[in-house]
């Protein structure tokens, strides 16, 4: 799964429709490994904290590189500088922060460093004022899925098809900006919801 996590992001930076098709196919391969490694672990009875850590790293790598590659693709030429490259990198940072939010609000370092007992697995206190905070209703809108690897790979392919038809990079650039906006919204919304919740108290 880790080996399959990084090639889609690298290929996403390559311009053209063929590369976008490759990205979508490689993400499906990554998803296959992601779904099967847990089943294999259960079948063989082999579990470890290292396995959980590596699984999380696979998700972080896949999404961060895919968003970064999208930014390079939107720039229009292979470059590590430019507005769209920066937008892709910023979206990647937001996606990584969003991935790590669950670990830190329940049993994570926040409670332990405060000298409090970590919550048991599955013991989740409700968010305070859930209806008031975007962190409560925003995830239920499913808009955050556009910065997740599987959905993003499909969107990259659709944008590449639209770009090929139009002869420009408008669709890919709109997708890059949309990913950044969603990433920022999700990061801020979860930060506000978690800080205002009872989970860290």
Secondary structure, 3 states (H helix, E strand, C coil): CHHHHHHHHHHHCCCCHHHHHHHHHHHHHHHHHHHHHHHHHHHHCCCCHHHHHHHHHHHHHHHHHHHHHHHHHHHCCCCCCCHHHHHHHHHHHHHHHHHCHHHHHCCCHHHHHCCCCCCCCCCCCCCCCCCCCHHHHCHHHCHHHHHCHHHHHHHHHHHHHHHHHHCCCHHHHHHHHHHHHHHHHHHHHHHHHHHHCCCCC
